[in-house]
Amino acid sequence: MALHINIDNFEQEVLNSLELVLVDFYADWCAPCQMIAPIIEDISDSDVGVKVCKLNVDQAFPIAMKYKVSSIPAILIFKNGQVVAKSIGFHEKEELLKLIEGVLNGSNN
C-alpha cells in the first residue's frame, strides 16, 4: 500500500530516504488521479525497487509549488532527495514501470 505523506513527513519520507521514492501528486477531485490510483497501489504492492508515496496537493500546496507541479496526476521520482524523473498525466502501469526501470538502470539520472 502506498504511504500517504504530507507537509510534516515529506522531508523524512522522501528527501531523506535512502530508497528510490516515487511520489504521486494527486487530488481527490481529479478524475485522472482516480484512474491512476489503482495503478499506483499495484506498483506499491510490487517489488520494483521503489518506495511509493502519495501526496495530496490540496493539503500540501507548498510542496507542489516547490516542485512546479501544475498538472496532476504528476509522478515524480526522487533519488537522494532530488527529482530524477517526472511523468505528468495518466499513464498505464507499463509506462510507469519503464520510467522506474530507467531510473534504476541510470538512464534517467
N, C-alpha and C positions, 0 to 999 in steps of 0.2 A: 504494500500500500504506500502511495506517495506521502511524503511528510509535508504537512501544511505548515508553512513558515510565515513569519510576519516581520514587522519592523524590529521587534525585540530580539528575535533569534536569527535574523538574516546573516549577520556578520559571523556568528558562531557556526551555523549550519552550512553556509555557502562559502563565504570568503575565507574562513579559517579551516575549511575542510581539507583533509589530506586526500580525499577521494575526488574523482571527477564528479561534478554535480550538474544535473540537468534541472533547470528551473522553468516551470510552466507558468508564465504570467497570464492570468485569466481574470474574468469577472463572471459572476453568477448570471447576469442578464445577457451574456454574449452567446448567441446560438452556435457559432463555430467552436467556441470554447467548450460548450456542452458536447459537441460532436467529437472533439478530440480527447475529452476526459477519459473515456474507456480505453483509448489507445495509450494514454499516459499511465493509467493504472496497470495496464497489461505490461508495459515496459518496466514499471516499478516492481512488478511481481516476477520479472525475468532476471536471469543472471547475465546482464550485458555489460557489467563493469562500470556502472554509473549509479550514483545516488540520485534519486528522483524526488523533487520537491515541487510544491505548488504555492504560488504567491498571488493572492487576490489583490489586483491593482487598486481597487476601490478602498481597500484597507491599508495599503502600503504605497500610496501615490508617490511619496518622495523617492522610494527605491525605483519605481517605474520611470520616473523622470530622470533620475541619475543615469539609468541605462538606456535612455532615449526610446523607451517603449511607447510608441504612439498608436500602434495597431495590435490587437490581440485576436487570437492567441499568439503569443510570442514565446518561443522556446530558446532560451539562452543556455549555453553550456559553459561552465566555469572550470578552470584548472588553475590551481594555485592562486585563487582569488581574482583571476582575470577572465573576461569573456573570450573564449577561443572559437566559438561557433554560434550562429544565430539562425533561426528559422521563423519566419513570420507567416501567420495564417494557418489554415487547416492543411495537414499533410497526413498521408497514410503512414501506417506503422513502418513499412519497409523504408520509406524515405527518412524517417527519424532514426531508424537503426543504422542507415548508411551514414547519416550525419555523426552519430555517436562513434561508429566504426572509424570514420575518417579522423576524428579527434584521437581516438585510442591508438591509431596507426601513425599519428603525427602528420597527417596531410592537411589538417586544418589549423595547425598552430605554428 
